Amino acid sequence: MEFITEDGVKVPAVTAKQMKEIDRIALEETGPNIFQMMENAGRNLAELTMKVLDKNKKQNVVILAGTGGNGGGGICAARHLVNKGYNVKMCVTDGKKLKDATAYQYHILRATDAKIISVDELQNEKPDLIIDAIIGYSLNGEPKGTAKELIKWVNHQLAIIISLDVPSGINATTGKQTKFFVKPDLTLTLALPKTGLSSEVTGELYLGDIGIPSKTISKIISTHDINTFGSNYLVQLTAHN
């Protein structure tokens, strides 16, 4: 799979294992830290969402977040959208099991006017736009428990769907669909596209800059082009087989 930006820049794809190693190098050796990357991811996600909503702040936005890093990006996006005056409702799979950086994003969100709803309350919602930040690239087997229930709920909604990094229920490396998966209209993948992100599973595909230095990426991907983003933090990608 080859990915190309609107400016014709070729962007190498990575497997989930390679992306995990790039994240490790950033976290343990070069930076940025997890809080910085999560903030950058969430702000990029909020920016893309605002482009889709086209300043219609009366539309109902529902954000679904898991307990890991992907969920933290979704929770961060919720805060930025609320701060810009959008109507946001936040639902997490398990607020008591959030990882440290994700829990910190949740702590900040609770200081805003975002409405935090339970999975049961979600059944009464009729959103105009849904953000899927449930699983991300670390999918391991079939979605289970609350994550599975949220994916099933998404699939019954008539709403625009944006997935963060990888649509939940899709294998980031192979693109294989599990029994329960999200079929988004748009996907914002982070740092580098994942090898399984064909247009059939992503809808429109965007790439978000989360601040990882090019020298960090080059330790794993020697063909990385430092000009991927130009002067932007978000670029649209086209996938070619």
Secondary structure, DSSP 8 states (H G I E B T S, - for coil): -EEEETT--EE--B-HHHHHHHHHHIIIII---HHHHHHHHHHHHHHHHHHHHTT-TTSEEEEEE-SSHHHHHHHHHHHHHHHTT-EEEEEES-TTS--HHHHHHHHHHTTSS-EE--HHHHTT---SEEEEESSGGG--SS--HHHHHHHHHHTT--SEEEEESS-TTB-TTT--B-SS----SEEEEESS-BTT--HHHHSEEEEE-----HHHHHTT-TT--TTSSTT-SEEEEEEE-
